[in-house]
Amino acid sequence: MANIKFFLGEEIPLEMHKVRMVQRLDLVPIERRLAAIEEAGNNTFLLYNKDIYLDMLTDSGVNAMSDQQTASMLVVDDSYAGSATFTRLNDKINEIFGKKYFLPVHQGRACENLLSQYFVKKGTYVPMNYHFTTTKAHIMINGGEVLELLMPEAVKPTSSEPFKGNLNLDELQELIATAGAEKIAFIRIEAGTNLIGGQPVALDNFIEAGKIANKHKIPFIIDASLLADNLHFIKTREEKYKNHSIREITEILSKTADVIYFSARKLGHVRGGGIITNDETIYKNLLEMLPLYEGFSTYGGMSVREMEAMTIGLDETMDEEMINQGPIFIKFMVEELVKLGVPVITPPGGLGAHLNAMEFLSHIPQEQYRAGALGSALYIASGVRGMERGTISEEREADGSDHLAAIELLRLALPRRVFTLSQIKYTIDRIAWLYENRKLIGGLEFYEEPKVLRFFFGKLRPTSDWQQKLVAKFKADFGDSL
Ligand SMILES: Cc1ncc(COP(=O)(O)O)c(C=O)c1O
């Protein structure tokens, strides 16, 4: 996105790409949207694409690829072992991250499986800035405990703190002093902290955390799935690094960690993932597990086409003009919503705009899943699919009680270079209508609840006929408009 001033004074994001391949979309009538959300058990994961107008569920595996990436997929070296496609990817990763070893896997959570199996022992702790759903589940399955060491601003919905994702280093030191370094399986920092609104981590925070880990000989692991947004925020919000290139920032960041892992469904705009390290012992141990869970060391469950496109995608990630598209579009959306008085997480982060359902639906008891109810209501009102990131996304406590989330978010992910500004404006319009009519929205309750990661397949029903009332109000206000 370029810094371009408009003669007429308008301030809008201006894309530095053009669209050369399109996919047809339909907006089905509101009666069908109501039926579809009922069939999906009020779980937006269970909706089908045919019923969705704008899919803001996630940015995972659905970012637009560049022409260069698509072209690269035609020239691949397809072999089980030792393909030149893998060598090209391996070399690119060495070049960007300055680390020797790369273990390919089929997606981000596969890294978490291997790393948790290797590092986490029963009774150990894994301190981190904030958990991600699959990360936490893997650590727990292996007998570890996740400890979130947040900064006080992290879960404040509105803030001007530029790096709400920072790890609380004082609490980390305290934990090491009280629990002992040997009880800590590893320290984890997640770049672009997903579940608290795509909030970034300062480069200095990575550096200081790395020093503490190193001093106590505790492995330091970075989840780099959302690194692209975080790199943009370091460059634009951390004064000290504003004159550093994205490559230089990545190099400094990479040096702080023993292990970097990522979902390439996000980083690199393809479908895959990988673990990067300079540590031969870690590499060799993980390598032994790789064929069992993923595949041979030169494909790890990925197709060669995805690997070839990942090589280009990672290289393009080093271009500020490319990685700033997401954060700048998100900033536009968040700032427009703020102007309308809609509760939304600030400052704008990466990944998407995050509606603060805790406040939006403050009249609903938190036990009736405010963020889930908002996701359901927004789909009915607009055909836009978001993702619940609140209590439904938590695991139940050992005693079976609900773990009420610190924040209730409806995440509206903006896959990079996918939506147009008019589509963003449509979404803002329908959110504004919903906010005006928020008292019509009621709660949800589970009628089918899986034991692990219940947000994927769980089914819920409304606690009253609020959805019918919402549809009636929509018809009264919008007439025969879709
Ligand atoms: C920060 C973070 N870590 C890990 C993952 C898991 O990656 P994947 O979905 O590729 O398994 C995600 C996915 O959204 C993520 O955002």
The ligand as a Gaussian input file, in Angstrom:
#p B3LYP/6-31G(d) Opt

LIG

0 1
 C       -0.593000     -18.198000      15.999000
 C       -0.993000     -19.503000      15.412000
 N       -0.301000     -20.605000      15.709000
 C       -0.621000     -21.793000      15.179000
 C       -1.680000     -21.940000      14.306000
 C       -2.025000     -23.289000      13.769000
 O       -1.748000     -23.321000      12.407000
 P       -2.562000     -24.269000      11.392000
 O       -3.950000     -23.755000      11.326000
 O       -1.819000     -24.167000      10.103000
 O       -2.521000     -25.639000      11.963000
 C       -2.413000     -20.810000      13.963000
 C       -3.544000     -20.934000      13.050000
 O       -4.414000     -20.118000      12.957000
 C       -2.073000     -19.561000      14.535000
 O       -2.743000     -18.437000      14.257000

